[in-house]
Amino acid sequence: MTDQPRTIALIVAAGSGSRAGGDVPKQYAAMAGRPMIAHAHAAFAGHAGIDGVLVVIARGDEPRLRAALGNVDFVLGGATRQGSVANGLAEATRMGADHVLIHDAARPFVPAAVIDGVLAALDTHDGATPALAVADTLARGDALLGAVVDRTGLVRIQTPQGFRLEALRRAHAAWPADEAATDDAQMVRRLGGSVALVQGDPMLDKVTYPQDFAAAEARIAWEFRTATGFDVHRLETGEELWLGGVLIPHDKGLSGHSDADVALHAITDALLGTIAAGDIGTHFPPSDPQWKGADSARFLRHAAKLVTDKGGRIDFVDLTLMCEAPKIGPHRAAMVSRIAALLEISPERVSVKATTTERLGFTGRGEGIAAQAAASIRLPEQPR
């Protein structure tokens, strides 16, 4: 039985991305709730056929990369894309690669089926590239329309492009120093290598200009999720009353290991539920002394970050408080504002309601306050 080739995915992210505008290079700009580069990195890192992912970055972008991806393998790029790929190939060689996939960071959404097709083609070819047939009419033109160009046999080339490592290294070594390469597949082809075309995907369209961000996000298949949370705390004399992140004057306050804010606790559990991440006690055990008297805003921000780290967006939060006293109405607007600020969403996406239990049960007797919350989010569904 022969060993499987070791495959390293190279994400080329050393460009300035100036045509996309913005304050940071486009590969680090937010898209669907996370930095653009994070989508492609996750697609390769999560694919069974990829043994490692290496990011090629510009000098000085190390802090941006760490902020976007944490501690990942990277190498500094060169003055041109060709030079950046060459630096990546040298590092991939040191990593023991047999095959490499070269991918542009400006193509954030990478379907697993495309990766599969590229990898399979390397069994019989020196290289492979995803491609799409040209569907539009093509014509020459400047200020005026010129003649139609026959589109028969024309394709749009995408990445990731895959190669047997030595074939691509030879192509780079043989390429004329005074000539810019259009892409790595053309370099291998000109040297006589066999480059297969595999089925591409519109999800791989490149993000170049500001308007391309909205177009790319529109291609995402969103998965919508809703979950609920519930919490109860006892009212006791001598405690402060925190509800919805707001300190409310009252003769009693809620008792608990933290500040006992039932409203924020219920919303925290609802958000954790949307991503199947357990409950508040899983992340902040009441047995841990560091959470004694803790501000519950910290719990809510943590849950919200877990959602956004998955590329998710919080669409709406609905909260119902159950108590006889205090009256919630005078404090509703402040709670809405505080919750919205903690979740970094608009106040229009937060609902706070209150009800009594007609003097029935522990809330009716004024012994405690209960809270019920529902949260709705959306998560980008990666193509499979």
FENURTA-V867010 format. One record per pair of residues at least 4 apart in sequence whose ideal C-beta (glycine too) atoms are under 6 Angstrom apart, sorted by sequence separation. I is the first residue (numbers start at 1). J is the second residue. D is the distance in Angstrom with one decimal. If there is no record, write none. Layout:
i->I j->J d->D
i->I j->J d->D
//
This chain:
i->24 j->28 d->4.7
i->34 j->38 d->4.5
i->37 j->41 d->5.9
i->41 j->45 d->5.9
i->42 j->46 d->5.8
i->57 j->61 d->4.4
i->61 j->65 d->5.7
i->65 j->69 d->5.9
i->79 j->83 d->5.4
i->121 j->125 d->5.2
i->141 j->145 d->4.9
i->163 j->167 d->5.6
i->182 j->186 d->5.1
i->200 j->204 d->5.9
i->208 j->212 d->5.5
i->212 j->216 d->6.0
i->256 j->260 d->3.0
i->278 j->282 d->3.3
i->280 j->284 d->5.8
i->281 j->285 d->5.9
i->294 j->298 d->6.0
i->305 j->309 d->5.9
i->328 j->332 d->5.9
i->331 j->335 d->5.8
i->345 j->349 d->4.5
i->357 j->361 d->5.3
i->360 j->364 d->4.4
i->24 j->29 d->5.8
i->31 j->36 d->4.5
i->78 j->83 d->2.3
i->92 j->97 d->4.1
i->141 j->146 d->4.6
i->163 j->168 d->4.0
i->188 j->193 d->3.9
i->207 j->212 d->4.3
i->242 j->247 d->5.8
i->243 j->248 d->5.6
i->255 j->260 d->5.8
i->272 j->277 d->4.5
i->307 j->312 d->4.1
i->340 j->345 d->5.5
i->359 j->364 d->3.9
i->362 j->367 d->4.2
i->20 j->26 d->3.8
i->44 j->50 d->4.9
i->78 j->84 d->4.9
i->122 j->128 d->6.0
i->139 j->145 d->5.9
i->140 j->146 d->3.4
i->175 j->181 d->5.9
i->181 j->187 d->5.0
i->189 j->195 d->5.0
i->254 j->260 d->3.7
i->272 j->278 d->6.0
i->357 j->363 d->4.8
i->362 j->368 d->5.1
i->22 j->29 d->5.3
i->28 j->35 d->5.0
i->29 j->36 d->5.7
i->77 j->84 d->3.2
i->121 j->128 d->3.5
i->139 j->146 d->5.8
i->140 j->147 d->5.5
i->188 j->195 d->5.6
i->241 j->248 d->4.7
i->272 j->279 d->6.0
i->284 j->291 d->5.0
i->321 j->328 d->5.5
i->340 j->347 d->4.4
i->357 j->364 d->4.5
i->363 j->370 d->5.6
i->17 j->25 d->4.0
i->45 j->53 d->5.2
i->57 j->65 d->5.4
i->92 j->100 d->5.2
i->16 j->25 d->5.6
i->17 j->26 d->3.4
i->27 j->36 d->5.3
i->44 j->53 d->4.8
i->65 j->74 d->5.9
i->78 j->87 d->5.5
i->139 j->148 d->4.9
i->207 j->216 d->5.3
i->241 j->250 d->4.4
i->27 j->37 d->4.5
i->77 j->87 d->5.9
i->118 j->128 d->4.6
i->185 j->195 d->4.9
i->269 j->279 d->5.2
i->337 j->347 d->5.9
i->340 j->350 d->4.8
i->138 j->149 d->4.2
i->269 j->280 d->5.4
i->336 j->347 d->5.1
i->339 j->350 d->5.0
i->41 j->53 d->5.9
i->75 j->87 d->5.4
i->175 j->187 d->5.6
i->241 j->253 d->4.1
i->268 j->280 d->5.0
i->75 j->88 d->5.8
i->138 j->151 d->5.1
i->240 j->253 d->4.5
i->13 j->27 d->4.5
i->239 j->253 d->3.0
i->336 j->350 d->4.8
i->237 j->252 d->5.5
i->265 j->280 d->5.8
i->284 j->299 d->5.7
i->75 j->91 d->4.3
i->114 j->130 d->5.0
i->171 j->187 d->4.0
i->203 j->219 d->5.6
i->239 j->255 d->5.3
i->336 j->352 d->5.3
i->57 j->74 d->5.4
i->59 j->76 d->5.3
i->134 j->151 d->4.6
i->171 j->188 d->4.6
i->174 j->191 d->5.6
i->235 j->252 d->4.3
i->242 j->259 d->4.8
i->335 j->352 d->4.9
i->54 j->73 d->4.9
i->55 j->74 d->4.4
i->56 j->75 d->5.6
i->58 j->77 d->5.8
i->236 j->255 d->4.4
i->242 j->261 d->4.3
i->244 j->263 d->4.2
i->245 j->264 d->5.9
i->280 j->299 d->5.9
i->134 j->154 d->4.5
i->171 j->191 d->4.7
i->243 j->263 d->5.1
i->332 j->352 d->5.1
i->56 j->77 d->4.6
i->167 j->188 d->5.7
i->233 j->254 d->4.1
i->234 j->255 d->4.9
i->133 j->155 d->5.9
i->99 j->122 d->5.4
i->161 j->184 d->5.5
i->233 j->256 d->4.9
i->13 j->37 d->5.6
i->131 j->155 d->4.0
i->132 j->156 d->4.6
i->161 j->185 d->5.0
i->131 j->157 d->5.5
i->167 j->193 d->5.1
i->328 j->354 d->3.6
i->233 j->260 d->4.4
i->41 j->69 d->5.7
i->56 j->84 d->4.8
i->129 j->157 d->5.7
i->130 j->158 d->4.4
i->11 j->40 d->5.7
i->233 j->262 d->5.0
i->257 j->286 d->4.2
i->277 j->306 d->5.7
i->314 j->343 d->5.5
i->38 j->68 d->5.6
i->37 j->68 d->5.5
i->231 j->262 d->4.5
i->268 j->299 d->4.8
i->272 j->303 d->5.1
i->314 j->345 d->5.4
i->56 j->88 d->4.5
i->129 j->161 d->4.3
i->264 j->296 d->4.0
i->268 j->300 d->5.0
i->271 j->303 d->4.0
i->275 j->307 d->5.9
i->324 j->356 d->5.4
i->35 j->68 d->3.8
i->258 j->291 d->5.5
i->316 j->349 d->5.1
i->317 j->350 d->5.2
i->318 j->351 d->4.4
i->319 j->352 d->5.0
i->320 j->353 d->4.8
i->321 j->354 d->4.6
i->322 j->355 d->5.7
i->54 j->88 d->5.9
i->128 j->162 d->4.8
i->231 j->265 d->4.0
i->257 j->291 d->5.9
i->9 j->44 d->4.0
i->231 j->266 d->4.5
i->257 j->292 d->5.8
i->261 j->296 d->3.9
i->268 j->303 d->4.6
i->322 j->357 d->6.0
i->28 j->64 d->4.7
i->127 j->163 d->4.3
i->230 j->266 d->5.8
i->258 j->294 d->4.3
i->259 j->295 d->5.9
i->264 j->300 d->4.9
i->271 j->307 d->5.9
i->54 j->91 d->5.9
i->229 j->266 d->4.2
i->259 j->296 d->5.4
i->126 j->164 d->5.4
i->258 j->296 d->5.5
i->304 j->343 d->5.2
i->28 j->68 d->5.5
i->122 j->162 d->5.3
i->229 j->269 d->3.0
i->323 j->363 d->5.4
i->9 j->50 d->5.1
i->126 j->167 d->4.0
i->229 j->270 d->3.6
i->301 j->342 d->5.8
i->322 j->363 d->5.0
i->13 j->55 d->5.6
i->14 j->56 d->5.2
i->118 j->160 d->5.9
i->158 j->200 d->4.5
i->228 j->270 d->5.5
i->300 j->342 d->5.1
i->324 j->366 d->5.4
i->7 j->50 d->5.6
i->14 j->57 d->5.5
i->52 j->95 d->5.9
i->227 j->270 d->5.2
i->7 j->51 d->5.4
i->8 j->52 d->4.8
i->9 j->53 d->4.8
i->10 j->54 d->5.3
i->11 j->55 d->4.9
i->12 j->56 d->5.0
i->13 j->57 d->5.4
i->14 j->58 d->4.5
i->118 j->162 d->3.9
i->6 j->51 d->5.0
i->297 j->342 d->5.5
i->8 j->54 d->5.7
i->158 j->204 d->4.4
i->227 j->273 d->2.9
i->323 j->369 d->4.3
i->227 j->274 d->4.5
i->322 j->370 d->4.3
i->225 j->274 d->4.5
i->267 j->317 d->5.7
i->321 j->371 d->5.4
i->107 j->159 d->5.9
i->245 j->297 d->5.5
i->320 j->372 d->4.7
i->319 j->373 d->4.8
i->104 j->159 d->4.9
i->103 j->159 d->4.6
i->129 j->185 d->4.4
i->263 j->319 d->5.7
i->318 j->374 d->4.7
i->103 j->160 d->3.9
i->127 j->185 d->5.6
i->317 j->375 d->5.1
i->101 j->160 d->4.2
i->102 j->161 d->5.0
i->316 j->376 d->4.6
i->101 j->162 d->4.8
i->127 j->188 d->4.6
i->315 j->376 d->4.6
i->126 j->188 d->5.6
i->315 j->377 d->6.0
i->14 j->77 d->2.9
i->100 j->163 d->5.6
i->314 j->377 d->5.3
i->47 j->112 d->5.9
i->99 j->164 d->6.0
i->100 j->165 d->5.3
i->312 j->377 d->4.9
i->313 j->378 d->5.2
i->127 j->193 d->5.9
i->131 j->197 d->4.6
i->43 j->110 d->3.9
i->98 j->165 d->5.9
i->126 j->193 d->3.7
i->312 j->379 d->4.5
i->37 j->105 d->4.9
i->40 j->108 d->5.4
i->47 j->115 d->5.3
i->97 j->165 d->5.2
i->126 j->194 d->5.1
i->127 j->195 d->4.1
i->128 j->196 d->4.4
i->130 j->198 d->5.4
i->132 j->200 d->4.3
i->39 j->108 d->4.0
i->125 j->194 d->4.6
i->131 j->200 d->5.1
i->310 j->379 d->5.9
i->311 j->380 d->4.6
i->14 j->84 d->4.4
i->39 j->109 d->5.8
i->40 j->110 d->5.4
i->49 j->119 d->4.8
i->128 j->198 d->5.4
i->130 j->200 d->3.5
i->307 j->377 d->5.6
i->125 j->196 d->4.3
i->12 j->84 d->5.5
i->36 j->108 d->4.7
i->121 j->196 d->4.0
i->250 j->326 d->4.8
i->31 j->108 d->5.9
i->121 j->198 d->5.5
i->10 j->88 d->4.3
i->27 j->105 d->4.0
i->248 j->326 d->5.8
i->89 j->169 d->5.7
i->118 j->198 d->5.7
i->117 j->198 d->3.7
i->102 j->184 d->5.2
i->117 j->199 d->5.9
i->248 j->331 d->5.5
i->8 j->92 d->4.4
i->246 j->331 d->5.7
i->86 j->172 d->5.3
i->8 j->95 d->5.6
i->114 j->201 d->5.4
i->246 j->334 d->4.8
i->8 j->97 d->4.1
i->246 j->335 d->5.3
i->6 j->96 d->5.5
i->10 j->100 d->5.7
i->111 j->201 d->4.9
i->6 j->97 d->5.5
i->244 j->335 d->3.1
i->6 j->98 d->5.0
i->7 j->99 d->4.4
i->8 j->100 d->5.4
i->9 j->101 d->4.4
i->10 j->102 d->5.1
i->11 j->103 d->5.2
i->12 j->104 d->5.7
i->13 j->105 d->3.7
i->111 j->203 d->5.6
i->246 j->338 d->5.7
i->5 j->98 d->3.7
i->245 j->338 d->3.8
i->5 j->99 d->4.9
i->11 j->105 d->5.3
i->109 j->203 d->4.4
i->244 j->338 d->6.0
i->244 j->339 d->5.7
i->107 j->204 d->4.9
i->82 j->181 d->5.2
i->107 j->206 d->5.4
i->106 j->206 d->5.0
i->106 j->207 d->4.9
i->274 j->375 d->5.7
i->270 j->373 d->4.4
i->274 j->377 d->4.7
i->270 j->374 d->5.8
i->271 j->375 d->4.9
i->266 j->371 d->4.0
i->270 j->375 d->3.8
i->267 j->373 d->4.4
i->262 j->369 d->5.4
i->266 j->373 d->3.8
i->263 j->371 d->5.0
i->262 j->371 d->4.1
i->235 j->368 d->5.4
i->234 j->368 d->4.6
i->233 j->368 d->5.9
i->232 j->368 d->5.8
i->232 j->370 d->4.6
i->231 j->371 d->5.2
i->230 j->372 d->5.3
i->229 j->373 d->4.6
i->228 j->374 d->5.0
i->227 j->375 d->6.0
i->226 j->376 d->4.7
i->225 j->377 d->5.5
i->224 j->378 d->5.2
i->222 j->378 d->4.5
i->223 j->379 d->4.8
i->223 j->381 d->4.6
i->220 j->380 d->4.8
i->221 j->381 d->4.3
i->203 j->383 d->5.5
i->32 j->217 d->5.5
i->32 j->220 d->5.7
i->19 j->208 d->5.6
i->21 j->210 d->4.8
i->19 j->209 d->5.8
i->20 j->210 d->5.9
i->111 j->383 d->3.7
i->112 j->384 d->5.4
i->33 j->308 d->5.2
i->34 j->311 d->4.7
i->33 j->311 d->4.5
i->32 j->311 d->5.1
i->33 j->312 d->5.8
i->33 j->313 d->5.4
i->32 j->380 d->4.8
//
